[in-house]
Amino acid sequence: MELTRHQTQDGPRWAVDGHWLPPQINLGVLLGLPKRAMHDLLVTLANGEAAAAALLAPVDPLHEVWASGVTYLRSRDARKAESSVADVYEKVYEAERPELFLKAAGWRVIGPDAPVRIRTDSSWDVPEPELVLVVNRELEIVGYCAGNDMSSRSIEGENPLYLPQAKIYNGSCALGPSVRLAEADDLRDLPIQLQISRDGAVAFEGETRTSQMKRQLEELVTYLGRELSFPYGGLLMTGTGLVPPESFSLQSGDSVQITVGEAVLINEVQ
């Protein structure tokens, strides 16, 4: 099943498998239910009027999007290369506790076909394609979407304490195009592809798989929920295994296409 959020004349509204859900049903309501109860409710509601409106980011304003860092070997190597304190990234890659940080409030998230941004005070910027887990209030993994964790490598490389500025700014988090319901076991070996186009030609492309992740999906979710509650559910970006080379930096006008499993997210860089 697939959940989509749309812009209508009466405001945002959710749909399941291309059919409108009742206006009072949103993702926060659904993620407040146990996984089985949510599935059963959606089955009973999946016969509404056909939904036809522009897609929005598949989150509600009150949701939080968290992110994981240095979960793939490629990400560790890239962070070490950009930083003057490389041992920080080596240590977190090998540590029991993962790196977790708040990426965006729901109302800040960019949806499909909307522009993502690079910071005006940054000289080295990249997209980071990621599997994004969708979890309910009981921290059960109920689905996924594609995510773009836009990053300023120049700012983070200058000092790891600048991570929030490198990662959290207007237009830095894109999710979409939908929430695809799935079991955790379905997500352990998904292909992740990144393609960046510039002036009509491919400027960078690469592919990895979620099976290359060092940490288990449940491990990341468990650490996220150790001292945090999510009464309306939440979303967790699981880190990137695809990083363009040091010679590459995003430019305004680039098109970024991220494919995670069956989810395809496309955004232009502003």
Residue pairs with C-beta under 8 A, 6 or more apart in sequence:
1 16
1 17
1 39
1 42
1 46
1 180
1 181
2 16
2 17
2 18
2 178
2 179
2 180
2 181
3 14
3 15
3 16
3 27
3 30
3 42
3 58
3 143
3 178
3 179
3 180
3 181
4 14
4 15
4 16
4 18
4 51
4 55
4 58
4 177
4 178
4 179
5 12
5 13
5 14
5 15
5 26
5 27
5 55
5 56
5 57
5 58
5 59
5 60
5 111
6 12
6 13
6 14
6 15
6 51
6 53
6 54
6 55
6 56
7 53
7 54
7 55
7 56
8 53
10 23
12 26
12 56
12 60
13 20
13 21
13 23
13 51
13 53
14 20
14 21
14 25
14 26
14 27
15 21
15 48
15 51
16 42
16 45
16 46
17 46
18 50
18 51
19 45
19 46
19 47
19 48
19 49
19 50
19 51
20 48
20 49
20 50
20 51
21 45
21 48
22 45
22 48
25 41
25 45
26 60
27 58
27 59
27 60
27 63
27 179
27 232
27 233
28 60
28 62
28 63
28 232
28 233
30 38
30 41
30 42
30 136
30 233
31 38
31 134
31 135
31 136
31 137
31 142
31 230
31 232
31 233
31 234
32 136
32 137
32 231
32 232
32 233
33 41
33 136
34 136
34 138
34 140
35 136
35 138
35 140
35 142
38 136
38 142
39 181
42 181
55 111
55 112
55 113
55 176
55 177
55 178
56 111
57 106
57 109
57 110
57 111
57 112
57 114
57 174
57 175
57 176
58 111
58 145
58 175
58 176
58 177
58 178
58 179
59 65
59 106
59 109
59 175
59 235
60 106
60 232
61 105
61 106
61 107
62 106
62 232
63 105
63 106
63 232
63 233
63 234
63 235
64 102
64 104
64 105
64 106
64 230
64 234
64 235
65 102
65 103
65 104
65 105
65 106
65 109
65 132
65 147
65 173
65 175
65 234
65 235
65 236
65 237
66 100
66 101
66 102
66 103
66 224
66 234
66 235
66 236
66 237
67 100
67 101
67 102
67 103
67 130
67 149
67 167
67 236
67 237
67 239
68 98
68 99
68 100
68 215
68 220
68 236
68 237
68 238
68 239
69 75
69 79
69 92
69 98
69 99
69 100
69 101
69 239
70 76
70 79
70 89
70 92
70 93
70 98
70 99
70 239
71 98
71 213
71 214
71 215
71 220
71 238
71 239
71 241
72 208
72 212
72 213
72 214
72 239
72 240
72 241
73 93
73 212
73 214
73 241
74 208
74 212
74 240
74 241
74 242
74 243
75 239
75 240
75 241
75 243
76 89
76 90
76 93
78 153
78 243
79 86
79 89
79 156
80 86
80 89
80 90
81 246
82 124
82 153
82 154
82 156
82 157
82 246
83 89
83 156
83 157
83 160
84 157
84 158
85 159
85 160
88 160
92 98
92 99
93 214
97 223
98 215
98 219
98 220
98 223
100 220
100 223
100 224
101 163
101 164
101 167
102 168
103 149
103 167
103 168
103 172
103 173
103 237
104 168
104 172
104 173
108 170
108 173
109 173
109 174
109 175
110 116
110 171
110 173
110 174
110 175
110 267
111 174
111 175
111 176
111 177
112 174
112 176
112 177
112 265
112 266
112 267
113 266
113 267
113 268
114 174
114 267
115 171
115 267
115 268
115 269
115 270
116 127
116 148
116 150
116 171
116 172
116 174
116 256
116 267
116 268
116 269
116 270
117 150
117 169
117 170
117 171
117 172
117 269
117 270
118 125
118 150
118 152
118 250
118 251
118 252
118 269
118 270
119 125
119 152
119 155
119 169
121 155
122 152
122 154
122 155
122 166
123 154
123 249
124 152
124 153
124 154
124 157
124 249
125 150
125 151
125 152
125 153
125 154
125 249
125 250
126 150
126 151
126 153
126 243
126 244
126 248
126 249
126 250
127 148
127 149
127 150
127 151
127 194
127 196
127 250
127 256
127 258
128 148
128 149
128 150
128 151
128 240
128 242
128 243
129 146
129 147
129 148
129 192
129 193
129 194
129 240
129 242
129 258
129 259
129 260
130 146
130 147
130 148
130 149
130 192
130 237
130 238
130 239
130 240
130 258
130 260
131 144
131 146
131 147
131 187
131 190
131 192
131 210
131 237
131 238
131 260
131 261
132 144
132 145
132 146
132 147
132 175
132 235
132 236
132 237
132 238
132 260
133 141
133 143
133 144
133 187
133 217
133 220
133 221
133 235
133 236
133 238
134 141
134 142
134 143
134 144
134 145
134 179
134 233
134 234
134 235
135 141
135 142
135 221
135 230
135 233
135 234
135 235
135 236
136 142
136 230
136 233
137 229
137 230
137 231
137 232
137 233
139 221
139 222
139 224
139 225
139 230
141 182
141 183
141 184
141 187
141 217
141 218
141 221
142 181
142 182
142 233
143 179
143 180
143 181
143 182
144 179
144 180
144 182
144 187
144 190
144 260
144 261
144 263
145 175
145 176
145 177
145 178
145 179
145 180
145 235
145 260
145 263
145 265
146 175
146 176
146 177
146 258
146 259
146 260
146 263
146 264
146 265
147 173
147 174
147 175
147 235
147 237
147 258
147 260
147 265
148 173
148 174
148 175
148 256
148 258
148 265
148 267
149 167
149 172
149 173
149 237
149 240
150 167
150 171
150 172
150 173
150 174
151 166
151 167
151 172
152 165
152 166
152 167
153 166
155 162
155 165
155 166
156 162
156 163
156 166
156 167
171 270
174 265
174 267
175 235
175 265
176 263
176 265
177 263
177 264
177 265
178 263
180 261
180 262
180 263
184 217
184 218
187 210
187 217
187 261
188 210
188 211
188 217
189 209
189 210
189 211
190 209
190 210
190 260
190 261
191 207
191 208
191 209
191 259
191 260
191 261
192 207
192 208
192 209
192 210
192 241
192 242
192 258
192 259
192 260
193 205
193 206
193 207
193 257
193 258
193 259
194 204
194 205
194 206
194 207
194 242
194 256
194 257
194 258
194 259
195 202
195 204
195 205
195 256
195 257
195 259
196 202
196 203
196 204
196 205
196 244
196 250
196 254
196 255
196 256
196 257
197 203
197 254
197 255
197 257
198 251
198 253
198 254
198 255
199 253
203 248
203 254
204 244
204 248
206 242
206 244
207 242
208 241
208 242
209 241
210 238
212 241
213 238
213 239
213 241
215 239
217 238
220 236
220 238
221 236
224 234
224 236
250 256
250 269
251 269
252 269
252 270
253 268
253 269
254 268
254 269
255 266
255 267
255 268
255 269
256 266
256 267
256 268
256 269
257 264
257 265
257 266
258 264
258 265
258 266
259 265
